[in-house]
Amino acid sequence: MLLLTGGTGFLGGSFYLDAVRNGTAADCLLLIRGTDEAACRARLAKNLSRAMDRTSAEAAAGLCGILPGDLQSLATSTDPRLDAVTHIAHIAADTSFDSRDSVWQINVDGTLALAARARRMPKLQRFLHIGTAFCCGEAPHLEMVHEATPPGPEAPHIAEYTRSKAAAEHALKAAFPELPLVVARPSIVVGHTTLGVRPSASIFWFFRLLDHTGVLPADKDGFIDIVPVDWVSARLHELLRKPDLKHALYHVSAGLGSRTTWDDFAAAFAAEGHDGGTRPYICFDPKGPEGWRPFDAAFKAKFPKRDVLNRTMAVGARKYHRFVNQDIAFDNARLLAEGFAPPPAFKDYLKVCLDSQRATIAEQFVDDAAAFEFDEALTPSTVAA
Ligand SMILES: NC(=O)c1ccc[n+]([C@@H]2O[C@H](COP(=O)([O-])OP(=O)(O)OC[C@H]3O[C@@H](n4cnc5c(N)ncnc54)[C@H](OP(=O)(O)O)[C@@H]3O)[C@@H](O)[C@H]2O)c1
């Protein structure tokens, strides 16, 4: 029995669909937030319907076992199905970039509650915890980052989210050394190699905005680490099942072979036809004397309306720009040495992403806005045409 958390999310949905396709969905038990089993199944079906038609999504959502509840409820759960669990794929998290308290409650306390229940699972063989490569903190610049213990709580982080993910790894290791723990740290998960951004446009709006404004808060020789969700979820299945892994910690990332240089990024968008903007991109450093002025001016030129939507989108873009400003990628040599398939490069599936959508950048931002806790501010009437 496989216990999966996060099945109603972007990566967890892809992971569950892999199980549907490889015939193991009936062996899955999904922890889903909801009042009862029917409500949870409906939420799962709704998420899957972004990747397939409604009937197929409902059928797929009907195959697995459902455990209604949240992570925090698990520590004391007496549901007997948990005693049969052999593998855990812990994908759930609060991925909000602006939340302070809930990222700690869910990503740390929730993870520890799951671990406390896992300790009492007599058949458990592997606990796959999904971290984030950015738990390394904000310091690295123009580097290929290697797998290492995350820095301590005082290290600089762009978002409390990544700090909480670092803390979760520390806490798991310290409090549950007996668990068969493997940590997988994806880098930046964007789009799907065949479905494009239909399952989620998360972060994709920002890359369109980067191209649209033509200002890049990065080194012109720098790079970024982007991977598609279907490649990541397939690697998670392998990390969960391969019996003889050489390590207990893996980047699930583009690495040296598939990282995206800014030249490649610009060329890939150019090949699909830029929609205006400055070419070549203007590189700037937000920590330099001009600060954010180049971005503010370019943003205002492209999104002149000073409404709630555009203001919040500018704040969201600045946050992502700070990640871009690091110009880093994450070494994936450990993962590839296991014999797993290398990732495709972003430039090779950008066309699929662009062709899969008709939404404006602003509409796609709204789809992602929960990450910035803007949902209440953004009603359909605030969405620019
Ligand atoms: N996306 C990326 O670029 C990226 C990069 C690196 C690492 N990661 C990691 O990958 C994992 C999945 O990310 P994602 O992008 O798929 O996130 P997502 O789309 O926001 O999905 C988050 C999932 O976690 C569930 N969840 C949140 N709080 C919960 C709780 N208290 N109890 C039970 N379930 C809860 C959500 O359930 P509801 O539907 O009920 O909200 C949802 O299913 C996370 O661990 C994240 O840190 C993601």
The ligand as an SDF file (V2000), in Angstrom:
LIG
                    3D

 48 52  0  0  0  0  0  0  0  0999 V2000
    6.0610   23.2610   -7.9520 N   0  0  0  0  0  0  0  0  0  0  0  0
    7.3700   23.4670   -7.8380 C   0  0  0  0  0  0  0  0  0  0  0  0
    7.9770   24.1970   -8.6130 O   0  0  0  0  0  0  0  0  0  0  0  0
    8.1480   22.7800   -6.7370 C   0  0  0  0  0  0  0  0  0  0  0  0
    9.5440   22.9160   -6.7240 C   0  0  0  0  0  0  0  0  0  0  0  0
   10.2760   22.2950   -5.7340 C   0  0  0  0  0  0  0  0  0  0  0  0
    9.6360   21.5500   -4.7760 C   0  0  0  0  0  0  0  0  0  0  0  0
    8.2790   21.4340   -4.8000 N   0  0  0  0  0  0  0  0  0  0  0  0
    7.6250   20.6260   -3.7450 C   0  0  0  0  0  0  0  0  0  0  0  0
    6.7700   19.7030   -4.3830 O   0  0  0  0  0  0  0  0  0  0  0  0
    5.6390   19.4730   -3.5620 C   0  0  0  0  0  0  0  0  0  0  0  0
    4.3790   19.7010   -4.3450 C   0  0  0  0  0  0  0  0  0  0  0  0
    4.3430   21.0340   -4.8400 O   0  0  0  0  0  0  0  0  0  0  0  0
    3.1450   21.5050   -5.7940 P   0  0  0  0  0  0  0  0  0  0  0  0
    3.6820   22.5780   -6.6480 O   0  0  0  0  0  0  0  0  0  0  0  0
    2.4980   20.3250   -6.4030 O   0  0  0  0  0  0  0  0  0  0  0  0
    2.1720   22.1620   -4.7090 O   0  0  0  0  0  0  0  0  0  0  0  0
    0.6120   22.4540   -4.7930 P   0  0  0  0  0  0  0  0  0  0  0  0
    0.1060   22.3680   -6.1870 O   0  0  0  0  0  0  0  0  0  0  0  0
    0.4110   23.7210   -4.0360 O   0  0  0  0  0  0  0  0  0  0  0  0
   -0.0380   21.2470   -3.9730 O   0  0  0  0  0  0  0  0  0  0  0  0
    0.0750   21.1650   -2.5870 C   0  0  0  0  0  0  0  0  0  0  0  0
   -0.6820   19.9320   -2.1210 C   0  0  0  0  0  0  0  0  0  0  0  0
   -0.4820   19.8050   -0.6980 O   0  0  0  0  0  0  0  0  0  0  0  0
   -1.7640   19.6250   -0.0920 C   0  0  0  0  0  0  0  0  0  0  0  0
   -1.7590   20.1190    1.2770 N   0  0  0  0  0  0  0  0  0  0  0  0
   -1.4440   21.3590    1.7000 C   0  0  0  0  0  0  0  0  0  0  0  0
   -1.5900   21.4430    3.0330 N   0  0  0  0  0  0  0  0  0  0  0  0
   -2.0070   20.2220    3.4620 C   0  0  0  0  0  0  0  0  0  0  0  0
   -2.3430   19.6880    4.7250 C   0  0  0  0  0  0  0  0  0  0  0  0
   -2.2530   20.4140    5.8490 N   0  0  0  0  0  0  0  0  0  0  0  0
   -2.7410   18.4010    4.8060 N   0  0  0  0  0  0  0  0  0  0  0  0
   -2.8300   17.6460    3.6970 C   0  0  0  0  0  0  0  0  0  0  0  0
   -2.5280   18.0890    2.4560 N   0  0  0  0  0  0  0  0  0  0  0  0
   -2.1310   19.3790    2.3430 C   0  0  0  0  0  0  0  0  0  0  0  0
   -2.7000   20.4250   -0.9690 C   0  0  0  0  0  0  0  0  0  0  0  0
   -4.0120   20.0290   -0.6780 O   0  0  0  0  0  0  0  0  0  0  0  0
   -5.2990   20.9930   -0.9140 P   0  0  0  0  0  0  0  0  0  0  0  0
   -5.7330   20.7240   -2.3220 O   0  0  0  0  0  0  0  0  0  0  0  0
   -6.2620   20.5570    0.0990 O   0  0  0  0  0  0  0  0  0  0  0  0
   -4.8300   22.4120   -0.7110 O   0  0  0  0  0  0  0  0  0  0  0  0
   -2.1950   20.0200   -2.3520 C   0  0  0  0  0  0  0  0  0  0  0  0
   -2.6590   18.7360   -2.6790 O   0  0  0  0  0  0  0  0  0  0  0  0
    5.7990   20.3690   -2.3420 C   0  0  0  0  0  0  0  0  0  0  0  0
    6.3660   19.6320   -1.3040 O   0  0  0  0  0  0  0  0  0  0  0  0
    6.7570   21.4350   -2.8130 C   0  0  0  0  0  0  0  0  0  0  0  0
    7.4860   21.9750   -1.7330 O   0  0  0  0  0  0  0  0  0  0  0  0
    7.5120   22.0330   -5.7600 C   0  0  0  0  0  0  0  0  0  0  0  0
  1  2  1  0
  2  3  2  0
  2  4  1  0
  4  5  1  0
  4 48  2  0
  5  6  2  0
  6  7  1  0
  7  8  2  0
  8  9  1  0
  8 48  1  0
  9 10  1  0
  9 46  1  0
 10 11  1  0
 11 12  1  0
 11 44  1  0
 12 13  1  0
 13 14  1  0
 14 15  2  0
 14 16  1  0
 14 17  1  0
 17 18  1  0
 18 19  2  0
 18 20  1  0
 18 21  1  0
 21 22  1  0
 22 23  1  0
 23 24  1  0
 23 42  1  0
 24 25  1  0
 25 26  1  0
 25 36  1  0
 26 27  1  0
 26 35  1  0
 27 28  2  0
 28 29  1  0
 29 30  1  0
 29 35  2  0
 30 31  1  0
 30 32  2  0
 32 33  1  0
 33 34  2  0
 34 35  1  0
 36 37  1  0
 36 42  1  0
 37 38  1  0
 38 39  2  0
 38 40  1  0
 38 41  1  0
 42 43  1  0
 44 45  1  0
 44 46  1  0
 46 47  1  0
M  CHG  2   8   1  16  -1
M  END
$$$$
